[in-house]
Amino acid sequence: MNTSEKLELVADLLSVSPTDITPETPLKSLDTWDSMAALSLVILLEEQFGRADVGGSEIKRLESVADILDLMNAPQST
């Protein structure tokens, strides 16, 4: 899956148009980045990318769309 496709997944998760976000977009600037979006992200990462290792501490550190993309690209830690 390429970056554009991953950005589309993030946009869908956040209920925004893919043209409205870039990797540099701060999550705090998006009204739809809330606890439900964070929970949905955890599920997305597990189902689409096998990242069953992502929890609350990782989610709290997310500051931008690029941070989400990094989680999508990183191998699952053991």
SVG drawing of the C-alpha trace seen along z (x, -y; Angstrom):
<svg xmlns="http://www.w3.org/2000/svg" viewBox="-17 -23 27 33">
<polyline fill="none" stroke="black" stroke-width="0.4" points="0.0,0.0 1.5,-3.3 1.4,-6.6 -1.5,-8.0 -3.6,-4.9 -2.7,-5.2 -3.6,-8.9 -7.0,-7.9 -7.4,-5.4 -6.5,-8.2 -8.9,-10.6 -11.7,-8.1 -11.0,-7.4 -11.1,-11.1 -14.2,-11.8 -12.4,-14.3 -11.5,-14.5 -8.1,-13.1 -7.3,-16.5 -7.9,-18.2 -4.9,-16.5 -1.2,-16.0 1.4,-14.2 2.2,-17.6 -1.4,-18.2 -1.5,-18.5 -4.1,-16.2 -5.1,-18.9 -6.3,-21.0 -8.8,-18.3 -12.2,-18.5 -12.7,-14.8 -9.5,-13.7 -11.1,-12.5 -11.2,-9.4 -13.5,-7.6 -11.1,-8.3 -8.2,-7.1 -10.0,-3.9 -10.9,-3.4 -7.2,-4.0 -6.1,-1.2 -8.6,1.1 -7.5,0.0 -3.8,0.6 -4.6,4.1 -6.8,5.2 -5.0,3.6 -1.4,3.6 -1.2,6.3 -0.2,3.8 -1.8,5.4 1.0,3.8 -0.4,0.2 -2.0,-1.1 -2.9,-4.2 0.6,-5.4 1.5,-5.4 -1.8,-7.1 -1.2,-9.9 2.1,-10.7 0.6,-11.2 0.8,-14.8 0.4,-14.7 -0.9,-12.6 2.7,-11.7 2.9,-10.1 -0.1,-7.9 1.6,-7.0 4.7,-6.1 2.7,-3.6 1.3,-2.1 4.9,-1.7 6.6,-0.4 6.9,3.3 5.0,4.7 7.1,4.7 7.3,7.8"/>
</svg>
